[in-house]
Amino acid sequence: MQIPKTYRESRAVQYPEPVSIIIVKDEKGCYNPMSASWVTFTSIEPRMLVVSIGFQRHTYELMKNQTEFVVSFPSAEMSSEVEFFGSNSGRDIDKLKALGSATQPATVIDGVLLKEAAVNYECRITDQLKTGDHMIFSAEIIASHVHQDELPRIYMLGPGLFGGV
Ligand SMILES: Cc1cc2nc3c(=O)[nH]c(=O)nc-3n(C[C@H](O)[C@H](O)[C@H](O)COP(=O)(O)O)c2cc1C
């Protein structure tokens, strides 16, 4: 039997939720990482995904002027990155430098991969769709990378709680 609840209450039972980190180049040539849960695969051929970015985010400003970005799926040990990249803005701070996160160059696009992540995808933007207070960017995945040790991914297990499942 279903019981009426507020939308906020219904969201609370949807954990664990996947988490990714979107990395976009800024106007100074730095790479800005932002934690993002709203990332979904949408097509097999061509390989495609969508990311949903709030209009308030620095990442949104950057995505408007970029054609490429990286989606990184952090490993279970990367809760510090997820929390830090998801609670600080690239407007105020160079987040990768502040945390000393290890990166390696992307192979096709002008971007960086998170070295200790489980998976990294290099993506090229194909389209945009406004949905309320977020913009959905669709993108083709043009290169895929997996950690040599095949690390497990991190998930959001509850508000402010992260770990592997
Ligand atoms: C676990 C987690 C998931 C998040 N998912 C999203 C998301 O899907 N879309 C979004 O716009 N913001 C999301 N955020 C919020 C942004 O990561 C946060 O506002 C960040 O500070 C924006 O950084 P920026 O200003 O450098 O772009 C999430 C935050 C956390 C901690």
PDBQT file of the ligand as one rigid body, heavy atoms in Angstrom, charges set to zero:
ROOT
HETATM    1  C1  LIG A 201      26.729  14.182  -3.655  1.00  0.00    +0.000 C 
HETATM    2  C2  LIG A 201      26.431  15.454  -4.404  1.00  0.00    +0.000 A 
HETATM    3  C3  LIG A 201      25.735  15.405  -5.605  1.00  0.00    +0.000 A 
HETATM    4  C4  LIG A 201      25.448  16.575  -6.320  1.00  0.00    +0.000 A 
HETATM    5  N1  LIG A 201      24.789  16.483  -7.526  1.00  0.00    +0.000 NA
HETATM    6  C5  LIG A 201      24.593  17.608  -8.270  1.00  0.00    +0.000 A 
HETATM    7  C6  LIG A 201      24.003  17.524  -9.573  1.00  0.00    +0.000 A 
HETATM    8  O1  LIG A 201      23.694  16.442 -10.094  1.00  0.00    +0.000 OA
HETATM    9  N2  LIG A 201      23.805  18.678 -10.253  1.00  0.00    +0.000 N 
HETATM   10  C7  LIG A 201      24.155  19.908  -9.746  1.00  0.00    +0.000 A 
HETATM   11  O2  LIG A 201      23.957  20.928 -10.410  1.00  0.00    +0.000 OA
HETATM   12  N3  LIG A 201      24.733  20.019  -8.519  1.00  0.00    +0.000 NA
HETATM   13  C8  LIG A 201      24.965  18.897  -7.778  1.00  0.00    +0.000 A 
HETATM   14  N4  LIG A 201      25.576  19.003  -6.550  1.00  0.00    +0.000 N 
HETATM   15  C9  LIG A 201      25.947  20.314  -6.027  1.00  0.00    +0.000 C 
HETATM   16  C10 LIG A 201      27.286  20.838  -6.622  1.00  0.00    +0.000 C 
HETATM   17  O3  LIG A 201      28.267  19.814  -6.638  1.00  0.00    +0.000 OA
HETATM   18  C11 LIG A 201      27.789  22.036  -5.747  1.00  0.00    +0.000 C 
HETATM   19  O4  LIG A 201      26.842  23.081  -5.787  1.00  0.00    +0.000 OA
HETATM   20  C12 LIG A 201      29.175  22.519  -6.159  1.00  0.00    +0.000 C 
HETATM   21  O5  LIG A 201      29.711  23.288  -5.094  1.00  0.00    +0.000 OA
HETATM   22  C13 LIG A 201      29.162  23.354  -7.431  1.00  0.00    +0.000 C 
HETATM   23  O6  LIG A 201      30.497  23.646  -7.770  1.00  0.00    +0.000 OA
HETATM   24  P1  LIG A 201      30.877  24.722  -8.893  1.00  0.00    +0.000 P 
HETATM   25  O7  LIG A 201      30.273  26.059  -8.442  1.00  0.00    +0.000 OA
HETATM   26  O8  LIG A 201      32.392  24.742  -8.898  1.00  0.00    +0.000 OA
HETATM   27  O9  LIG A 201      30.290  24.274 -10.173  1.00  0.00    +0.000 OA
HETATM   28  C14 LIG A 201      25.860  17.842  -5.816  1.00  0.00    +0.000 A 
HETATM   29  C15 LIG A 201      26.561  17.904  -4.588  1.00  0.00    +0.000 A 
HETATM   30  C16 LIG A 201      26.854  16.728  -3.891  1.00  0.00    +0.000 A 
HETATM   31  C17 LIG A 201      27.627  16.798  -2.594  1.00  0.00    +0.000 C 
ENDROOT
TORSDOF 0
